[in-house]
Amino acid sequence: MISHDFTPRGVCARSIHVDLSDDGKVVESVSFVGGCNGNLKAIGKLVAGMPVNRVVELLQGNTCGPRSTSCADQLTLALREAAAEA
């Protein structure tokens, strides 16, 4: 399993922890510190077991209010960094 901690920028979440399969292609689990607790727990549940590429495709570019990014968008950056470790 690949474990990766990511510090997001421009969002309320302070940290994103990602666990991927050994080959870096499947999301095992995701957890956030800070941010909108219920929504971010739901995102973690929804993406568990999904291919990394599919999650990135779905969530990349998502914004939050007037911000140019969101916790979901920052998650895509965390997933790419983690997958690059495979």
N, C-alpha and C positions, 0 to 999 in steps of 0.2 A: 504494500500500500504506500502511496505517496501522500505525505502530509505537508501542507503548506500554509503558512500564515501570511496574510496580506494586509497592509495598512491602506485603506481606501482614502481618496482625496475628494473634497468637495461635497461630502455627504455626512449624515448624522452618525452612521455606524463608525466605530473606532477601529474595528478589526474584523477580518473575515478569515475563518479557518476552513480549509478545504481538504478533504480526503478523497483521493482518486484511486482507481484500480492500479495494479502494478504496472500496466502498460500505459497509464495516463489517459486512457480513452473513455472511461466511465466514471461518473460522479458517484462516490460512495456516500459522502455526507458533506453538509455545509452548515456552518453556524456563524452567527454574527454576534458581536459585542456592541451594544448601543443601537441606536436607530429605533424604528417602529417594531417593537418586540413581536407582536402577533403576526404582522405581515412578513417579517423576515424569517420567523419560524416556519410559516407556510411556504415560503419560497424554498427553504431547505428541504421540506418534505416533498414538494413537487418535483424538484430536480434530482433527488436521490434515485439512482439507478439509470439515469438518462445519459446518453453519450455527450461528452463535453462539447463536441462540435454543434450538436443540436441546441444545447442550452445557450451557447454563445450566439447562434443564429437567432434564437427567439428573444434574447434579452439585451443584446448589444444595441446601444443608442437610446435605450429607454431613459427618459428624463423624469425629474421630480420637481413639480412646480416650475419656478423660473430657472432652476439650475440646469446646466447643460449635461448633467449626469444624474445617476441615481444609485442606490445600493445595488439594484439588479445589474445596472451597467458596470459598476465597479466589480461585481462578482465575475463578470466575463473576463476582466483583466486578471483577476486572481486565478481563474481556471486556466487561462492561457499560460500564466507563469508556472503554475503547478504542472501542467502537461509538458512544458518544456524541460522539466526535470527528469522525465521518463527516458 
